[in-house]
Amino acid sequence: MQINAAKADPARFAVLYDHYYKPIFLFIHHRIRDKQLSGDLTAQVFLKAMINLGKYRDQGHPFSSWLYRIASNEVNMYFRQSKRESDIEVKESDAVEMMEEINELYSEENCTLILEALAELPEELNVLIELRFMQKLSFLEIAGMYNITEANAKMKVYRALEKLKQKFNERRGRK
Amino acid sequence: MKKYKLHKENSGQQISDEEMMKYKDFSRLKHQYDTVTKRPKKPLYKNPYMFFVLVLIILLALLLAGEL
């Protein structure tokens, strides 16, 4: 309803802006780690969303998925253009959650190994793990970002975790 | 290639709601939107009517310059 209202009158986009500002800002800040730049990119995301809102079609995914997709593209574009390396800070609790998912116990050494294994995964797989375990997106939101079904999103995340476990074991074997 | 660094809770670069809200400004966003969407799509000379007006102005200017 709010989306249709904003399509008819751009001033009414303010409601969507208020509602989604914080999650989108945090999503960007998690990757960028710079407050000013995160603020600029968040503004850019909402400007693009406002301009392209007419093209948005509800396909049963949350509206946030569409915004996350724009935000993800903006962040990737920023890293491509600036040729900066992407350094991502992982909360200890998120690392613990990942370790539980691959049936490993928490230790400082395992923590280091899992982050090294994660960096070794292909981009399309580590992004899925980031979205689920660091950005805390629901499977439905992830599905919306990739335009796939929720079941398919779950399957992709679990396949990424399997690969992560494989890389983790390889690294552990080497040490 | 991405690098993942572990940080202990509350030791990393956290951002408060107040700091985040400093960058939140819908009126600025709306102004940018209006600037982008309301700017003329075509340059003036590509509009047949405006092209005729521009030619007329140039001819008049040339005529006046010739008389002086």
gemmi code that builds the backbone of each chain (N, CA, C; Angstrom):
import gemmi

chains = {
    "A": [
        ("MET", (0.841, -1.201, 0.000), (0.000, 0.000, 0.000), (0.881, 1.258, 0.000)),
        ("GLN", (1.883, 1.261, 0.916), (2.802, 2.421, 0.992), (3.587, 2.561, -0.305)),
        ("ILE", (3.888, 1.421, -0.917), (4.675, 1.440, -2.152), (3.852, 2.061, -3.267)),
        ("ASN", (2.582, 1.652, -3.368), (1.718, 2.218, -4.404), (1.509, 3.718, -4.185)),
        ("ALA", (1.391, 4.097, -2.922), (1.213, 5.521, -2.599), (2.445, 6.311, -3.030)),
        ("ALA", (3.635, 5.731, -2.790), (4.888, 6.400, -3.170), (5.063, 6.442, -4.684)),
        ("LYS", (4.526, 5.429, -5.365), (4.602, 5.438, -6.829), (3.776, 6.599, -7.384)),
        ("ALA", (2.629, 6.835, -6.745), (1.736, 7.899, -7.204), (2.255, 9.280, -6.805)),
        ("ASP", (2.856, 9.355, -5.622), (3.329, 10.655, -5.121), (4.701, 10.474, -4.449)),
        ("PRO", (5.780, 10.902, -5.115), (7.126, 10.693, -4.556), (7.315, 11.239, -3.142)),
        ("ALA", (6.540, 12.254, -2.765), (6.683, 12.792, -1.404), (6.329, 11.734, -0.365)),
        ("ARG", (5.482, 10.785, -0.759), (5.062, 9.749, 0.194), (6.084, 8.620, 0.317)),
        ("PHE", (7.177, 8.749, -0.407), (8.282, 7.801, -0.262), (8.924, 7.966, 1.125)),
        ("ALA", (8.650, 9.113, 1.758), (9.225, 9.406, 3.079), (8.941, 8.296, 4.083)),
        ("VAL", (7.752, 7.700, 3.994), (7.385, 6.635, 4.946), (8.315, 5.428, 4.756)),
        ("LEU", (8.561, 5.075, 3.494), (9.446, 3.940, 3.197), (10.875, 4.275, 3.617)),
        ("TYR", (11.266, 5.525, 3.368), (12.609, 6.002, 3.722), (12.821, 5.874, 5.233)),
        ("ASP", (11.833, 6.328, 6.005), (11.941, 6.256, 7.469), (12.045, 4.808, 7.933)),
        ("HIS", (11.250, 3.962, 7.338), (11.181, 2.572, 7.771), (12.451, 1.778, 7.444)),
        ("TYR", (13.010, 2.013, 6.270), (14.135, 1.177, 5.822), (15.506, 1.846, 5.948)),
        ("TYR", (15.541, 3.097, 6.397), (16.823, 3.814, 6.444), (17.881, 3.075, 7.282)),
        ("LYS", (17.504, 2.725, 8.498), (18.478, 2.115, 9.415), (19.010, 0.771, 8.898)),
        ("PRO", (18.124, -0.187, 8.511), (18.700, -1.464, 8.024), (19.593, -1.290, 6.802)),
        ("ILE", (19.242, -0.371, 5.919), (20.067, -0.193, 4.710), (21.401, 0.467, 5.079)),
        ("PHE", (21.347, 1.445, 5.978), (22.586, 2.104, 6.423), (23.525, 1.064, 7.055)),
        ("LEU", (22.972, 0.228, 7.949), (23.799, -0.780, 8.635), (24.345, -1.821, 7.657)),
        ("PHE", (23.530, -2.169, 6.672), (23.951, -3.126, 5.646), (25.191, -2.589, 4.919)),
        ("ILE", (25.152, -1.309, 4.577), (26.272, -0.682, 3.864), (27.464, -0.489, 4.803)),
        ("HIS", (27.176, -0.024, 6.011), (28.246, 0.254, 6.970), (29.023, -1.011, 7.332)),
        ("HIS", (28.327, -2.136, 7.330), (28.999, -3.403, 7.629), (30.111, -3.694, 6.624)),
        ("ARG", (29.904, -3.307, 5.370), (30.911, -3.561, 4.334), (31.936, -2.429, 4.233)),
        ("ILE", (31.487, -1.194, 4.453), (32.331, -0.022, 4.187), (33.140, 0.424, 5.409)),
        ("ARG", (32.546, 0.340, 6.588), (33.161, 0.746, 7.862), (33.554, 2.223, 7.890)),
        ("ASP", (32.848, 3.050, 7.172), (33.125, 4.480, 7.171), (31.765, 5.178, 7.248)),
        ("LYS", (31.586, 5.994, 8.296), (30.258, 6.550, 8.552), (29.805, 7.497, 7.437)),
        ("GLN", (30.687, 8.440, 7.086), (30.347, 9.435, 6.067), (30.020, 8.770, 4.728)),
        ("LEU", (30.868, 7.852, 4.341), (30.689, 7.148, 3.071), (29.429, 6.285, 3.100)),
        ("SER", (29.170, 5.673, 4.232), (27.950, 4.862, 4.356), (26.725, 5.761, 4.204)),
        ("GLY", (26.800, 6.960, 4.794), (25.693, 7.920, 4.668), (25.474, 8.318, 3.208)),
        ("ASP", (26.576, 8.570, 2.497), (26.478, 8.966, 1.078), (25.901, 7.834, 0.231)),
        ("LEU", (26.403, 6.617, 0.472), (25.923, 5.485, -0.334), (24.464, 5.155, -0.009)),
        ("THR", (24.085, 5.331, 1.253), (22.683, 5.086, 1.627), (21.778, 6.083, 0.889)),
        ("ALA", (22.212, 7.327, 0.823), (21.429, 8.348, 0.097), (21.305, 7.956, -1.376)),
        ("GLN", (22.394, 7.451, -1.929), (22.420, 7.044, -3.329), (21.451, 5.877, -3.572)),
        ("VAL", (21.411, 4.947, -2.616), (20.512, 3.788, -2.732), (19.057, 4.260, -2.764)),
        ("PHE", (18.715, 5.160, -1.836), (17.322, 5.609, -1.783), (16.965, 6.481, -2.984)),
        ("LEU", (17.928, 7.216, -3.501), (17.657, 8.013, -4.699), (17.353, 7.075, -5.875)),
        ("LYS", (18.167, 6.036, -6.029), (17.932, 5.066, -7.109), (16.593, 4.349, -6.917)),
        ("ALA", (16.286, 4.030, -5.653), (15.016, 3.358, -5.374), (13.839, 4.263, -5.746)),
        ("MET", (13.962, 5.552, -5.410), (12.882, 6.510, -5.724), (12.695, 6.643, -7.229)),
        ("ILE", (13.816, 6.737, -7.939), (13.752, 6.922, -9.391), (13.158, 5.681, -10.073)),
        ("ASN", (13.522, 4.505, -9.553), (13.094, 3.257, -10.214), (11.878, 2.600, -9.576)),
        ("LEU", (11.252, 3.289, -8.647), (10.118, 2.681, -7.935), (8.998, 2.264, -8.897)),
        ("GLY", (8.823, 2.999, -9.955), (7.791, 2.668, -10.945), (8.000, 1.298, -11.557)),
        ("LYS", (9.261, 0.851, -11.606), (9.562, -0.453, -12.215), (9.433, -1.597, -11.206)),
        ("TYR", (9.295, -1.233, -9.923), (9.234, -2.278, -8.884), (7.927, -3.058, -8.998)),
        ("ARG", (8.041, -4.386, -8.999), (6.852, -5.256, -9.026), (6.907, -6.184, -7.822)),
        ("ASP", (5.807, -6.256, -7.092), (5.761, -7.129, -5.925), (5.668, -8.581, -6.391)),
        ("GLN", (6.705, -9.355, -6.092), (6.706, -10.769, -6.495), (6.680, -11.684, -5.280)),
        ("GLY", (6.140, -11.157, -4.200), (6.000, -11.951, -2.978), (7.208, -11.887, -2.058)),
        ("HIS", (8.231, -11.128, -2.452), (9.406, -10.964, -1.595), (9.257, -9.653, -0.818)),
        ("PRO", (9.938, -9.541, 0.323), (9.837, -8.263, 1.049), (10.438, -7.109, 0.226)),
        ("PHE", (9.898, -5.920, 0.444), (10.401, -4.733, -0.273), (11.870, -4.497, 0.069)),
        ("SER", (12.240, -4.879, 1.320), (13.629, -4.682, 1.761), (14.614, -5.415, 0.854)),
        ("SER", (14.210, -6.574, 0.300), (15.101, -7.344, -0.595), (15.534, -6.497, -1.784)),
        ("TRP", (14.556, -5.765, -2.307), (14.824, -4.917, -3.476), (15.840, -3.828, -3.100)),
        ("LEU", (15.644, -3.256, -1.904), (16.578, -2.217, -1.439), (17.960, -2.810, -1.164)),
        ("TYR", (17.989, -4.007, -0.568), (19.279, -4.654, -0.298), (20.015, -4.953, -1.609)),
        ("ARG", (19.252, -5.304, -2.635), (19.895, -5.594, -3.920), (20.545, -4.320, -4.482)),
        ("ILE", (19.833, -3.202, -4.402), (20.399, -1.927, -4.873), (21.627, -1.583, -4.037)),
        ("ALA", (21.508, -1.760, -2.710), (22.625, -1.426, -1.810), (23.846, -2.291, -2.112)),
        ("SER", (23.599, -3.561, -2.342), (24.698, -4.485, -2.633), (25.408, -4.075, -3.924)),
        ("ASN", (24.621, -3.698, -4.934), (25.221, -3.240, -6.201), (26.040, -1.965, -5.997)),
        ("GLU", (25.510, -1.052, -5.186), (26.223, 0.207, -4.927), (27.564, -0.047, -4.234)),
        ("VAL", (27.534, -0.934, -3.231), (28.762, -1.242, -2.482), (29.786, -1.908, -3.403)),
        ("ASN", (29.307, -2.865, -4.211), (30.236, -3.544, -5.134), (30.832, -2.551, -6.130)),
        ("MET", (29.997, -1.640, -6.605), (30.470, -0.634, -7.561), (31.524, 0.260, -6.903)),
        ("TYR", (31.264, 0.606, -5.627), (32.223, 1.442, -4.903), (33.581, 0.738, -4.812)),
        ("PHE", (33.584, -0.543, -4.461), (34.858, -1.273, -4.330), (35.554, -1.429, -5.685)),
        ("ARG", (34.758, -1.618, -6.749), (35.368, -1.736, -8.085), (36.029, -0.425, -8.480)),
        ("GLN", (35.286, 0.678, -8.286), (35.799, 1.983, -8.716), (36.964, 2.479, -7.870)),
        ("SER", (36.898, 2.233, -6.572), (37.959, 2.758, -5.693), (39.165, 1.817, -5.647)),
        ("LYS", (38.988, 0.614, -6.186), (40.032, -0.426, -6.176), (40.525, -0.710, -4.753)),
        ("ARG", (39.619, -0.461, -3.810), (39.941, -0.728, -2.409), (39.650, -2.187, -2.106)),
        ("GLU", (40.389, -2.765, -1.176), (40.084, -4.134, -0.766), (38.972, -4.112, 0.261)),
        ("SER", (38.153, -5.127, 0.210), (37.041, -5.182, 1.130), (37.457, -5.901, 2.417)),
        ("ASP", (37.592, -5.123, 3.495), (37.910, -5.701, 4.805), (36.625, -5.772, 5.618)),
        ("ILE", (36.250, -6.952, 5.970), (34.985, -7.091, 6.683), (35.223, -7.550, 8.110)),
        ("GLU", (34.659, -6.780, 9.045), (34.790, -7.151, 10.451), (33.682, -8.136, 10.804)),
        ("VAL", (34.063, -9.216, 11.429), (33.084, -10.245, 11.798), (32.975, -10.284, 13.310)),
        ("LYS", (31.767, -10.142, 13.781), (31.559, -10.202, 15.232), (31.844, -11.617, 15.712)),
        ("GLU", (32.358, -11.694, 16.920), (32.685, -13.004, 17.485), (31.430, -13.896, 17.533)),
        ("SER", (30.300, -13.292, 17.897), (29.063, -14.075, 17.999), (28.653, -14.639, 16.631)),
        ("ASP", (28.925, -13.872, 15.560), (28.585, -14.363, 14.214), (29.498, -15.519, 13.817)),
        ("ALA", (30.774, -15.413, 14.200), (31.719, -16.493, 13.900), (31.313, -17.755, 14.653)),
        ("VAL", (30.855, -17.580, 15.894), (30.416, -18.729, 16.701), (29.219, -19.403, 16.021)),
        ("GLU", (28.293, -18.579, 15.538), (27.095, -19.106, 14.875), (27.472, -19.911, 13.622)),
        ("MET", (28.443, -19.384, 12.867), (28.893, -20.086, 11.660), (29.522, -21.428, 12.042)),
        ("MET", (30.302, -21.399, 13.133), (30.971, -22.628, 13.563), (29.960, -23.674, 14.015)),
        ("GLU", (28.918, -23.204, 14.700), (27.871, -24.136, 15.117), (27.209, -24.774, 13.905)),
        ("GLU", (26.996, -23.952, 12.863), (26.340, -24.458, 11.647), (27.169, -25.544, 10.958)),
        ("ILE", (28.496, -25.446, 11.089), (29.312, -26.495, 10.462), (29.807, -27.521, 11.506)),
        ("ASN", (29.121, -27.526, 12.646), (29.382, -28.500, 13.724), (30.820, -28.471, 14.235)),
        ("GLU", (31.313, -27.281, 14.470), (32.655, -27.148, 15.033), (32.567, -26.392, 16.343)),
        ("LEU", (33.489, -26.679, 17.227), (33.481, -25.998, 18.517), (34.266, -24.696, 18.443)),
        ("TYR", (33.869, -23.751, 19.283), (34.536, -22.457, 19.271), (35.919, -22.524, 19.928)),
        ("SER", (36.881, -21.965, 19.218), (38.202, -21.722, 19.808), (38.808, -20.602, 18.976)),
        ("GLU", (39.784, -19.903, 19.532), (40.412, -18.788, 18.802), (40.979, -19.286, 17.473)),
        ("GLU", (41.590, -20.470, 17.536), (42.229, -21.044, 16.354), (41.181, -21.374, 15.283)),
        ("ASN", (40.084, -21.998, 15.716), (39.010, -22.325, 14.781), (38.406, -21.068, 14.171)),
        ("CYS", (38.331, -20.014, 14.984), (37.782, -18.739, 14.520), (38.630, -18.193, 13.367)),
        ("THR", (39.940, -18.216, 13.562), (40.859, -17.738, 12.527), (40.719, -18.593, 11.278)),
        ("LEU", (40.645, -19.910, 11.494), (40.543, -20.831, 10.356), (39.261, -20.615, 9.559)),
        ("ILE", (38.172, -20.390, 10.257), (36.889, -20.250, 9.548), (36.864, -18.955, 8.725)),
        ("LEU", (37.504, -17.927, 9.246), (37.521, -16.657, 8.493), (38.451, -16.755, 7.282)),
        ("GLU", (39.535, -17.495, 7.441), (40.427, -17.713, 6.292), (39.719, -18.556, 5.236)),
        ("ALA", (38.992, -19.578, 5.702), (38.250, -20.447, 4.772), (37.173, -19.653, 4.047)),
        ("LEU", (36.529, -18.757, 4.776), (35.470, -17.926, 4.186), (36.029, -17.026, 3.078)),
        ("ALA", (37.192, -16.454, 3.341), (37.822, -15.573, 2.334), (38.230, -16.349, 1.086)),
        ("GLU", (38.493, -17.636, 1.264), (38.933, -18.482, 0.154), (37.775, -18.908, -0.754)),
        ("LEU", (36.555, -18.832, -0.223), (35.395, -19.258, -1.019), (35.172, -18.305, -2.193)),
        ("PRO", (34.576, -18.813, -3.275), (34.235, -17.886, -4.357), (33.271, -16.804, -3.858)),
        ("GLU", (33.364, -15.631, -4.467), (32.572, -14.468, -4.060), (31.072, -14.775, -3.897)),
        ("GLU", (30.519, -15.525, -4.867), (29.064, -15.768, -4.809), (28.667, -16.605, -3.591)),
        ("LEU", (29.618, -17.369, -3.047), (29.301, -18.184, -1.868), (29.525, -17.415, -0.567)),
        ("ASN", (30.645, -16.679, -0.503), (30.855, -15.966, 0.774), (29.842, -14.834, 0.973)),
        ("VAL", (29.320, -14.301, -0.150), (28.283, -13.270, -0.031), (27.036, -13.854, 0.640)),
        ("LEU", (26.675, -15.069, 0.243), (25.487, -15.717, 0.831), (25.654, -15.911, 2.340)),
        ("ILE", (26.850, -16.322, 2.745), (27.109, -16.528, 4.181), (27.085, -15.192, 4.924)),
        ("GLU", (27.648, -14.173, 4.289), (27.603, -12.833, 4.909), (26.158, -12.374, 5.111)),
        ("LEU", (25.353, -12.542, 4.052), (23.962, -12.063, 4.132), (23.209, -12.763, 5.269)),
        ("ARG", (23.443, -14.049, 5.406), (22.693, -14.825, 6.384), (23.250, -14.667, 7.803)),
        ("PHE", (24.548, -14.765, 7.968), (25.115, -14.828, 9.329), (25.655, -13.494, 9.844)),
        ("MET", (25.982, -12.582, 8.957), (26.504, -11.297, 9.449), (25.455, -10.190, 9.302)),
        ("GLN", (24.798, -10.169, 8.156), (23.765, -9.145, 7.959), (22.417, -9.575, 8.541)),
        ("LYS", (22.320, -10.850, 8.904), (21.116, -11.407, 9.546), (19.859, -11.274, 8.678)),
        ("LEU", (19.996, -11.441, 7.391), (18.838, -11.388, 6.501), (18.083, -12.714, 6.593)),
        ("SER", (16.768, -12.624, 6.437), (15.970, -13.858, 6.451), (16.151, -14.555, 5.099)),
        ("PHE", (15.756, -15.836, 5.041), (15.863, -16.564, 3.768), (14.965, -15.905, 2.712)),
        ("LEU", (13.833, -15.378, 3.175), (12.906, -14.724, 2.234), (13.544, -13.460, 1.640)),
        ("GLU", (14.266, -12.725, 2.482), (14.944, -11.511, 1.994), (16.062, -11.880, 1.013)),
        ("ILE", (16.806, -12.939, 1.342), (17.879, -13.389, 0.438), (17.254, -13.837, -0.887)),
        ("ALA", (16.136, -14.561, -0.781), (15.442, -15.034, -1.994), (15.055, -13.839, -2.875)),
        ("GLY", (14.575, -12.785, -2.237), (14.169, -11.591, -2.986), (15.336, -10.925, -3.688)),
        ("MET", (16.489, -10.941, -3.042), (17.678, -10.311, -3.651), (18.107, -11.031, -4.914)),
        ("TYR", (17.924, -12.360, -4.901), (18.366, -13.157, -6.052), (17.200, -13.544, -6.968)),
        ("ASN", (16.018, -13.105, -6.599), (14.817, -13.428, -7.366), (14.614, -14.945, -7.482)),
        ("ILE", (14.753, -15.623, -6.381), (14.567, -17.081, -6.353), (13.556, -17.406, -5.251)),
        ("THR", (13.203, -18.672, -5.123), (12.242, -19.031, -4.067), (12.977, -19.121, -2.726)),
        ("GLU", (12.194, -19.101, -1.656), (12.777, -19.170, -0.316), (13.510, -20.513, -0.136)),
        ("ALA", (12.893, -21.601, -0.648), (13.510, -22.925, -0.521), (14.857, -22.958, -1.257)),
        ("ASN", (14.887, -22.324, -2.406), (16.112, -22.255, -3.197), (17.200, -21.455, -2.470)),
        ("ALA", (16.770, -20.384, -1.804), (17.720, -19.560, -1.040), (18.329, -20.380, 0.090)),
        ("LYS", (17.475, -21.166, 0.769), (17.959, -22.016, 1.871), (18.984, -23.008, 1.341)),
        ("MET", (18.654, -23.596, 0.200), (19.535, -24.605, -0.385), (20.901, -23.976, -0.736)),
        ("LYS", (20.857, -22.784, -1.309), (22.105, -22.112, -1.700), (22.955, -21.805, -0.476)),
        ("VAL", (22.315, -21.330, 0.598), (23.069, -20.998, 1.818), (23.694, -22.272, 2.402)),
        ("TYR", (22.921, -23.363, 2.447), (23.469, -24.589, 3.019), (24.577, -25.186, 2.155)),
        ("ARG", (24.474, -25.012, 0.848), (25.562, -25.475, -0.027), (26.823, -24.650, 0.223)),
        ("ALA", (26.628, -23.346, 0.441), (27.776, -22.482, 0.734), (28.429, -22.910, 2.044)),
        ("LEU", (27.583, -23.307, 3.032), (28.122, -23.769, 4.316), (28.902, -25.077, 4.165)),
        ("GLU", (28.395, -25.952, 3.287), (29.110, -27.217, 3.031), (30.506, -26.936, 2.470)),
        ("LYS", (30.549, -25.993, 1.527), (31.845, -25.620, 0.930), (32.755, -25.009, 1.982)),
        ("LEU", (32.148, -24.206, 2.868), (32.927, -23.568, 3.933), (33.537, -24.640, 4.840)),
        ("LYS", (32.735, -25.639, 5.172), (33.224, -26.726, 6.037), (34.379, -27.463, 5.346)),
        ("GLN", (34.209, -27.672, 4.045), (35.246, -28.366, 3.269), (36.562, -27.581, 3.307)),
        ("LYS", (36.470, -26.273, 3.062), (37.669, -25.411, 3.073), (38.286, -25.364, 4.470)),
        ("PHE", (37.387, -25.303, 5.471), (37.835, -25.265, 6.867), (38.662, -26.523, 7.191)),
        ("ASN", (38.124, -27.681, 6.801), (38.832, -28.951, 7.059), (40.141, -29.019, 6.304)),
        ("GLU", (40.156, -28.511, 5.072), (41.399, -28.491, 4.292), (42.474, -27.684, 5.011)),
        ("ARG", (42.058, -26.495, 5.491), (42.992, -25.608, 6.195), (43.484, -26.259, 7.497)),
        ("ARG", (42.579, -26.903, 8.209), (42.944, -27.537, 9.481), (43.930, -28.677, 9.227)),
        ("GLY", (43.685, -29.409, 8.124), (44.573, -30.511, 7.761), (45.972, -30.044, 7.449)),
        ("ARG", (46.070, -28.842, 6.885), (47.383, -28.298, 6.505), (48.197, -27.886, 7.719)),
        ("LYS", (47.483, -27.546, 8.833), (48.209, -27.022, 10.009), (48.729, -28.146, 10.908)),
    ],
    "B": [
        ("MET", (40.436, -9.682, -3.379), (39.939, -10.704, -2.453), (39.541, -10.072, -1.113)),
        ("LYS", (38.453, -10.562, -0.578), (37.981, -10.015, 0.699), (38.847, -10.506, 1.853)),
        ("LYS", (38.873, -9.691, 2.903), (39.562, -10.126, 4.120), (38.545, -10.059, 5.252)),
        ("TYR", (38.503, -11.075, 6.067), (37.602, -11.074, 7.212), (38.432, -10.963, 8.478)),
        ("LYS", (38.046, -9.983, 9.305), (38.789, -9.805, 10.564), (37.828, -10.000, 11.724)),
        ("LEU", (38.289, -10.729, 12.703), (37.447, -10.971, 13.871), (37.511, -9.776, 14.803)),
        ("HIS", (36.386, -9.360, 15.306), (36.465, -8.345, 16.358), (35.565, -8.734, 17.514)),
        ("LYS", (36.111, -8.517, 18.699), (35.377, -8.865, 19.916), (34.204, -7.896, 20.052)),
        ("GLU", (33.127, -8.358, 20.675), (31.943, -7.522, 20.841), (32.311, -6.203, 21.527)),
        ("ASN", (31.705, -5.147, 21.037), (31.883, -3.793, 21.577), (33.288, -3.224, 21.407)),
        ("SER", (34.130, -3.879, 20.608), (35.461, -3.307, 20.432), (35.621, -2.709, 19.035)),
        ("GLY", (34.714, -3.056, 18.152), (34.830, -2.571, 16.770), (34.206, -1.204, 16.589)),
        ("GLN", (34.128, -0.798, 15.333), (33.540, 0.501, 15.005), (32.030, 0.394, 15.014)),
        ("GLN", (31.437, 0.610, 16.172), (29.983, 0.559, 16.245), (29.453, 1.932, 15.885)),
        ("ILE", (28.224, 1.973, 15.439), (27.639, 3.271, 15.111), (26.324, 3.407, 15.870)),
        ("SER", (26.162, 4.571, 16.493), (24.946, 4.777, 17.283), (23.830, 5.286, 16.368)),
        ("ASP", (22.602, 5.205, 16.868), (21.452, 5.694, 16.099), (21.592, 7.189, 15.811)),
        ("GLU", (22.110, 7.936, 16.806), (22.257, 9.391, 16.638), (23.202, 9.710, 15.482)),
        ("GLU", (24.317, 8.974, 15.456), (25.302, 9.204, 14.384), (24.695, 8.881, 13.024)),
        ("MET", (23.921, 7.791, 13.003), (23.301, 7.367, 11.752), (22.301, 8.413, 11.268)),
        ("MET", (21.545, 8.961, 12.200), (20.490, 9.900, 11.840), (21.035, 11.239, 11.325)),
        ("LYS", (22.325, 11.485, 11.596), (22.941, 12.732, 11.098), (22.920, 12.765, 9.573)),
        ("TYR", (22.942, 11.574, 8.981), (23.003, 11.496, 7.516), (21.621, 11.333, 6.887)),
        ("LYS", (20.604, 11.244, 7.734), (19.252, 10.994, 7.227), (18.570, 12.330, 6.920)),
        ("ASP", (18.189, 12.531, 5.692), (17.601, 13.802, 5.313), (16.702, 13.604, 4.093)),
        ("PHE", (15.411, 13.453, 4.363), (14.502, 13.166, 3.249), (14.316, 14.373, 2.339)),
        ("SER", (14.322, 15.581, 2.896), (14.096, 16.753, 2.032), (15.234, 16.902, 1.014)),
        ("ARG", (16.453, 16.569, 1.426), (17.589, 16.618, 0.502), (17.430, 15.549, -0.588)),
        ("LEU", (17.005, 14.377, -0.152), (16.791, 13.279, -1.095), (15.709, 13.657, -2.119)),
        ("LYS", (14.635, 14.248, -1.622), (13.521, 14.650, -2.496), (13.994, 15.728, -3.484)),
        ("HIS", (14.820, 16.631, -2.994), (15.353, 17.689, -3.863), (16.205, 17.071, -4.977)),
        ("GLN", (17.058, 16.104, -4.592), (17.901, 15.417, -5.600), (17.021, 14.692, -6.611)),
        ("TYR", (15.967, 14.054, -6.104), (15.034, 13.326, -6.975), (14.396, 14.296, -7.976)),
        ("ASP", (13.939, 15.442, -7.466), (13.306, 16.431, -8.347), (14.286, 16.933, -9.394)),
        ("THR", (15.535, 17.161, -8.987), (16.552, 17.650, -9.926), (16.780, 16.624, -11.040)),
        ("VAL", (16.851, 15.359, -10.641), (17.129, 14.307, -11.630), (15.937, 14.092, -12.558)),
        ("THR", (14.750, 14.030, -11.974), (13.587, 13.654, -12.793), (12.970, 14.825, -13.541)),
        ("LYS", (13.157, 16.034, -13.066), (12.478, 17.152, -13.726), (13.352, 17.930, -14.681)),
        ("ARG", (14.587, 17.492, -14.863), (15.420, 18.250, -15.803), (14.957, 17.885, -17.219)),
        ("PRO", (15.019, 18.844, -18.166), (14.544, 18.546, -19.511), (15.341, 17.406, -20.121)),
        ("LYS", (14.618, 16.493, -20.721), (15.270, 15.317, -21.292), (16.059, 15.667, -22.557)),
        ("LYS", (15.479, 16.568, -23.382), (16.126, 16.900, -24.658), (16.752, 18.279, -24.578)),
        ("PRO", (17.889, 18.489, -25.249), (18.400, 19.856, -25.312), (17.438, 20.730, -26.131)),
        ("LEU", (17.461, 22.024, -25.844), (16.492, 22.944, -26.479), (16.484, 22.850, -28.000)),
        ("TYR", (17.688, 22.758, -28.589), (17.759, 22.795, -30.053), (17.156, 21.552, -30.711)),
        ("LYS", (16.885, 20.510, -29.924), (16.288, 19.298, -30.503), (14.758, 19.370, -30.523)),
        ("ASN", (14.235, 20.392, -29.857), (12.789, 20.606, -29.888), (12.502, 21.468, -31.128)),
        ("PRO", (11.690, 20.996, -32.108), (11.484, 21.726, -33.368), (11.029, 23.174, -33.156)),
        ("TYR", (10.123, 23.354, -32.163), (9.609, 24.693, -31.919), (10.736, 25.605, -31.389)),
        ("MET", (11.492, 25.094, -30.417), (12.572, 25.897, -29.841), (13.683, 26.138, -30.859)),
        ("PHE", (13.880, 25.153, -31.746), (14.895, 25.311, -32.791), (14.527, 26.493, -33.686)),
        ("PHE", (13.232, 26.549, -34.045), (12.753, 27.647, -34.884), (12.943, 28.990, -34.171)),
        ("VAL", (12.620, 29.031, -32.894), (12.775, 30.269, -32.101), (14.245, 30.677, -32.051)),
        ("LEU", (15.140, 29.700, -31.838), (16.582, 30.002, -31.766), (17.089, 30.557, -33.101)),
        ("VAL", (16.628, 29.934, -34.224), (17.036, 30.410, -35.554), (16.558, 31.841, -35.755)),
        ("LEU", (15.312, 32.104, -35.336), (14.725, 33.441, -35.472), (15.537, 34.483, -34.694)),
        ("ILE", (15.941, 34.105, -33.468), (16.734, 35.026, -32.627), (18.078, 35.311, -33.293)),
        ("ILE", (18.702, 34.262, -33.834), (20.014, 34.447, -34.483), (19.874, 35.342, -35.718)),
        ("LEU", (18.812, 35.094, -36.510), (18.589, 35.907, -37.727), (18.370, 37.369, -37.358)),
        ("LEU", (17.549, 37.575, -36.337), (17.282, 38.945, -35.883), (18.565, 39.623, -35.423)),
        ("ALA", (19.376, 38.876, -34.685), (20.643, 39.411, -34.187), (21.553, 39.782, -35.348)),
        ("LEU", (21.588, 38.913, -36.368), (22.435, 39.183, -37.550), (21.939, 40.416, -38.300)),
        ("LEU", (20.586, 40.500, -38.434), (19.988, 41.651, -39.122), (20.327, 42.952, -38.420)),
        ("LEU", (20.142, 42.922, -37.086), (20.439, 44.118, -36.289), (21.923, 44.481, -36.380)),
        ("ALA", (22.772, 43.459, -36.331), (24.217, 43.701, -36.410), (24.574, 44.285, -37.777)),
        ("GLY", (23.878, 43.840, -38.837), (24.126, 44.326, -40.199), (23.732, 45.780, -40.347)),
        ("GLU", (22.615, 46.173, -39.712), (22.123, 47.548, -39.820), (22.999, 48.533, -39.077)),
        ("LEU", (23.645, 48.041, -37.993), (24.496, 48.928, -37.183), (25.825, 49.092, -37.843)),
    ],
}
model = gemmi.Model(1)
for chain_id, residues in chains.items():
    chain = gemmi.Chain(chain_id)
    for i, (resn, *xyz) in enumerate(residues, 1):
        res = gemmi.Residue()
        res.name, res.seqid = resn, gemmi.SeqId(i, " ")
        for name, pos in zip(("N", "CA", "C"), xyz):
            atom = gemmi.Atom()
            atom.name, atom.element = name, gemmi.Element(name[0])
            atom.pos, atom.b_iso = gemmi.Position(*pos), 0.0
            res.add_atom(atom)
        chain.add_residue(res)
    model.add_chain(chain)
structure = gemmi.Structure()
structure.add_model(model)
structure.setup_entities()
